[in-house]
Amino acid sequence: MQVTDELSDESVIRDLHRQFADLGELEHHVVDTTAMDLGATVDLVRELVERGTARLA
C-alpha cells in the first residue's frame, strides 16, 4: 500500500464535512481561508495568536 498526503477516502471526507458543517457556539472562532494561500493563512494565524485574539491548543 502506498502512503500519500492526499485525502481521498470519500467516507473520511464526508465525515469531516459533517463534523465541521455546524460548529454551533464555536462558529465565531472560524477563520475563512478560502481565498488565502498557505503563507497568508500562516501569517494570519500567527498574528491572531500574537495579539491574543486566538490560541492554539
C-alpha positions, -999 to +999 in steps of 0.1 A: +000+000+000+013+034-010+011+062+016+004+097+003-006+130+019-037+131-002-070+130+015-090+108-009-112+084+011-147+096+004-161+084+037-134+103+056-141+135+037-179+132+043-173+126+080-150+156+082-176+177+064-203+166+088-182+174+118-173+209+106-207+218+089-223+232+121-199+244+147-226+259+168-212+282+196-177+277+182-185+293+148-172+327+159-137+311+161-137+302+124-111+319+101-122+317+065-091+309+045-109+301+012-092+328-008-058+326+011-027+307+002-007+288+028+016+317+035-012+341+041-030+316+063+001+311+085+007+348+087-029+355+098-029+327+124+004+339+138-009+374+141-041+363+159-021+343+183+004+371+190-024+396+196-040+371+220-072+370+198-067+333+193-047+304+208-037+271+196-043+242+220 
